[in-house]
Amino acid sequence: VEMDADGSHQPEQLPLLLDALRDADLVLGSRWVEGGGTVNWPKSRQFLSQGGSLYTRVLLGIPLRDVTGGYRAFRAQTLRQLDLHEVASQGYCFQVDLAWRAAQRNLRVVEVPITFVERTAGASKMSQKIVVEALWRVTVWGFDDRVTRLRRKAQKRRAAEKSRNT
């Protein structure tokens, strides 16, 4: 289980994630699915989170509404399948990285609604550097994925043409 320890993720919502884990490999607590939401969170952070998730959905093709959230439950075998030693993200982008790796391996990723409550003490670690890293990495992953798919398609086409010509 992964969750913020500053009170933003409500422990009483944990059973929802664990129940969903019975039929999934990775469960994301989602602020952006029906029934989810935020309390006392600045509009700028909501925009950044929803925009980041939309950008990720479009570029990576993963149908997740809240890929940047940090309230998650993993099966142990899922973590073993994700090649964690290859995760190079320095900031919150590791959230996207893990979901992306799970999607690439056709693991079952589901979202359950949660309510995220803005912390009452302390300060967020979010920074411009973290946002830029996430945008950069998602862009590179999306580009690499598209190039790989196009190459495979071209190889299949060449193989089909070759078999027709023989």
C-alpha positions, 0 to 999 in steps of 0.5 A: 500500500502506498499513501501520503502520511500527511492526512491527505489520504484517508485511512478509512478509505483503504478497505475500498482499495484492498477490496478492489485488489482481489480482482486487480493487480494494481488499484489506484485511489482516484480523485477523478472518477465518479464518487471521487473528489478533493477537499480544500485543494487549490484549483491550480493543483486540481488543474495540474493533476487533471491536466497531467492525467489527460496528457498521460492518457492521450500520449500513453494510451492508458485509460486511467483518470488519475494516474498521478495520485499516490493512494495505491495498492499493489499485489506483491507479484505486480511489484516484482513484474514492474522492473522497479530497478529501471524506474528512474523518475526523480519526482512524482513521475514515478506514479505515472511510470509504475502505472505505465509499466503495469499497462504495458504488461497488460496487468489489470489496473482499476480505479476506485473513488477516494476523497483527497483532503488537502493537508493542514500542516506542512508544505507540498514538495511539488515544484516546477522541476517535478512538473517539467520532468513528468512532462518530459518523461511522458512525452518521451515514453509516448514517442518511443511507444509510437515509434516501436508500434510503427516499426512492428507494423512495418516489419509485419507488412514486410514479412507479409509481402515477402511471404506473398512473393515466395 
